[in-house]
Amino acid sequence: MQRYIFILSSVFLALLISGFLFANNILLMISFIPLAFLAVGYFIEGPKDITIKKNISKKRATVGEILDVELEVSIQSGIGPIQISDFIPQHFELVEGSNFYTVWKGKKPRKLNISYKIKCTTSGIYLLNETRWKSGHVICNYWKNGSFKNDISIEITPRLLELKKVRGVSVTSKIPMPQGALASMGMTTNDFKEIRSYYPGDPFKSINWKATSRNLVRGEIWPVVNEFEKEGKKTVWIFLDTSKIMGYGTNIKNVMEYSIEAVNGLGDYYLKQNCNLALVTYGGEHEVFVPPGTGKQQYFKILKELINIKNNYYRLDDFYKAVKSLDDVVYSYKSYFPGLRPMFIIITRFCNNNFYEIQSAVETMSRYTSRNGLFPSIMVLNIVGYELMAENESERIASSILQSMNVIISKDLRKQCIWIDWNPVKESLTGALLKQVVGYT
Amino acid sequence: MKHRLKAVSIFMLTFAYIISYYLLCSTPPYQNIVKGEILSTRSIILTNLVTASFVAFAYFHKKSIYKTIAIVCILFSSFAVLPHSKFLIGSGEIEKFIPTEITAVMMLGVIVFLMFALRFKKFEEYLKEWPLEGVEEREIHKILKEKIKFYSVFNILISGVCLFLIATGFKTFYENASASFVVFTAFLGLAVITGCIAFISKSIFFTK
């Protein structure tokens, strides 16, 4: 029961009872005031019959893109104030306008157009279907809640690398390309590999008729085919940390989101270089594994996992729950590595807690990959997140000190692999990658 | 608008207080306490000082000065209203009090003024809260203007109806109306009250 109604009802009953008790005409008659207020007040209805039509400029957008949201609100009956609040998920930022309106609904039906702009800050699939309203009773002063649902959802994909071509000068980069390896899939080359038995699905043109006829003489009726070497695909394995330490930052800007952006950017880059790409997550509640593959299809497979990854990493309630370390994860996929000499990319936020984990993983990875100059083909992308939470100068200084300490701790580790520090507050991922360019030739 | 609302609500509260204070002063027990000197500076200061200390005490505990003054007003008025009860001891000296009809009208006035004051106070709170929630100032002013207009008309209408009923009631009971008319009025009143209660309970408990 609403507070106002409770108070009026109590006053009415108190006056009525005391009026009867003392046989007091004044009290009896005055008790009629709250009763009349309630009864007549209830006859007047607050705003109702509300319909809301919602439109969003895009159904799919990338992180950082601005979306236009339009609402057509129609209030058919009732009288009084009404508050309309369009629900925006916590990872969205209001850029222009307002998603909250309070208006007066008079006797006539009222139509209202609301428009505002939002910015998507993190990747994922979001429901933007709910618009809540609160209609106020003009006399009894209580508010009635309600909501209206439209069938609207939006898919936010991570940003891609802003790659710039450097013309006129050739540069040497510490970022390795995989050393190359033969693969069982891919385009066929002219290099002969072997003769093998025919399997359903093999093209007829690959049947070696001469060899088949020779076999017929020996009594083997099954045809044989020529097998050629497939075009070498270089293989890249991305290991993405989804443990609690990646949740550092705010709802809008956090390390996890930047790591997703990095996977998306690097993944797109290596797939465009015609590499085999695999993605493995570790440290989270569930392990995500996208087996090696190439092309656009593989990109979309990885993108799909990346969009959903946000829901995977922070649900790990028990911090001390046993999860596979990076070293264990690498070991569990070792059957994929022999002969491929893949390149490994670890995307994490380095801190004192995961020093040993990364060190042992780098050592394990070194066994399966080749050396690219001084370093093995292992790249650690360290997302420096301390500044994401810094609000003033002193906090920024403190974050710099913490980062410097991390640099000291990771000193030895930096000598064992290609180490890239990315501070998303100061630079883009492209900027961080370009920083490692060591010289010109 | 904020200052106007505050001024109007303070004015209403003051008016309610003055009426209730007058009702208190008109009671023989109070007159006995102040030895008949109702308008002497001493009695006015003393009474209001007691009231002020009560309001201050309640304010520090409940932080609501308007509600405390409203309670004081009702308390003062009740000293004038209760002796009109037929079952109360001391009702024999009723001729020394203000006549019942005038007391009833004054009591009604106190209630109406208090309701206005408290509602305007609520509107004043909206004026503070809504801008923080992101409501446009222009829209707030429009809503509050409409609400004030609507509430004032509604309150005056209801109070007018109540006043009419009080007047009719007194006329019926005190000017030797016929027994059948009294019974008819009593039944009518009872039917109205029962109907109102039924309607309110239906609205509260059976509406989703």
Interface residues (C-beta under 8 A of the other chain):
Chain A: M1 I5 S9 L21 F22 A23 N24 N25 I26 L27 M29 I30 F32 I33 L35 A36 F37 L38 A39 V40 G41 Y42 I44 I79 G80 P81 Q83 S98 F100 Y101 T102 V103 W104 G106 V138 I139 N141
Chain B: V81 L82 H84 S85 K86 F87 L88 T100 T103 A104 M107 L108 I111 R119 K122 W130 E133 G134 V135 E139 I140 K142 I143 E146 K147 F150 Y151 F154 I158 S159 V161 C162 L165 I166 G169 F170 F173 I193 G195 C196 I197 F199 I200 S203 I204
